[in-house]
Amino acid sequence: HSDDYNHGTTKSIGNGVCLTETQDILYDIAVNSGPEQFLLALGRASWRSGQLEDELMGNVWLTVPATNQILFHTPYDERWSIAMKSMGINPVHLSTVSGKA
């Protein structure tokens, strides 16, 4: 969510983007006292201890800084390609197969 909302558990993740993971923000959004811009995300992921960190160190994931522009002002179906382009990657040049160099 945008950085105009701060609850005791709110964490800034940079570039004017924050994360609040308690149900308090849901109530505040419902009564129009929450952040001006927000995304609701529900899901579950499961890694063994240290797995995600190992994968990040091994460059298994492509990461891009979160920005207000991408998160709140880019249509959902364009976010992935815009994020890729922000890293200088043209998605057209990606392959679905891996090589053995």
C-alpha positions in Angstrom: 0.0 0.0 0.0 1.0 3.6 -0.3 3.0 5.2 2.5 0.1 7.5 3.6 -1.1 4.8 6.1 0.8 3.7 9.1 -0.3 1.2 11.7 1.9 -0.2 14.4 2.8 -3.2 12.2 3.4 -1.3 9.0 6.7 -1.9 7.3 8.2 0.4 4.7 9.7 -1.6 1.8 11.0 1.5 0.0 10.0 3.8 -2.9 6.8 4.9 -1.0 5.5 1.4 -0.7 4.6 -0.2 2.6 3.3 -3.6 3.8 0.8 -4.1 6.6 -0.2 -7.7 7.3 -2.7 -7.4 10.1 -6.5 -7.4 9.7 -6.5 -3.8 11.1 -5.8 -2.5 7.7 -8.8 -4.3 6.2 -11.1 -2.6 8.7 -9.5 0.8 8.0 -9.9 0.3 4.3 -13.5 -0.7 4.8 -14.3 2.5 6.7 -12.2 4.7 4.3 -9.4 5.4 6.8 -6.9 3.1 5.2 -4.2 3.9 2.6 -5.2 5.8 -0.6 -3.6 3.1 -2.8 -3.6 -0.6 -1.9 -3.5 -4.1 -3.2 -5.0 -7.1 -1.4 -3.0 -10.3 -1.8 -4.0 -13.6 -0.4 -2.1 -16.8 -0.8 0.2 -19.3 0.8 3.8 -20.3 0.0 5.8 -22.9 1.8 9.6 -23.1 1.8 11.9 -25.0 4.1 14.1 -22.9 6.4 16.5 -20.9 4.3 15.2 -22.1 1.0 14.0 -18.8 -0.2 17.2 -17.1 0.8 19.2 -19.8 -1.0 17.1 -19.3 -4.1 17.6 -15.6 -4.0 21.4 -15.9 -3.6 21.4 -18.4 -6.5 19.6 -16.0 -8.8 16.7 -18.3 -9.2 14.3 -15.4 -8.8 14.3 -12.1 -10.8 13.6 -9.3 -8.4 12.8 -5.7 -9.1 12.3 -2.8 -6.6 8.6 -2.2 -5.9 7.4 1.1 -7.2 4.2 3.0 -6.9 4.1 3.3 -10.6 4.2 -0.4 -11.3 2.0 -1.4 -8.3 -0.7 1.2 -8.4 -0.7 2.9 -11.8 0.1 0.1 -14.2 -2.8 -2.2 -15.4 -2.5 -5.6 -13.8 -1.9 -7.4 -17.1 1.0 -5.1 -18.0 2.9 -5.2 -14.6 5.1 -8.2 -15.4 6.4 -6.9 -18.7 6.9 -3.4 -17.3 8.9 -4.8 -14.4 11.0 -6.9 -16.8 11.6 -3.9 -18.9 12.7 -1.9 -15.8 15.6 -4.4 -15.5 16.5 -4.0 -19.2 14.9 -7.4 -20.1 12.8 -7.7 -23.2 10.3 -10.5 -22.4 10.2 -11.4 -26.1 13.8 -12.7 -25.8 13.0 -15.1 -22.9 13.0 -18.8 -23.6 10.8 -21.6 -22.1 13.7 -24.1 -22.4 17.1 -24.1 -20.7 20.4 -24.9 -22.2 23.5 -26.8 -21.1 26.3 -24.4 -21.5 
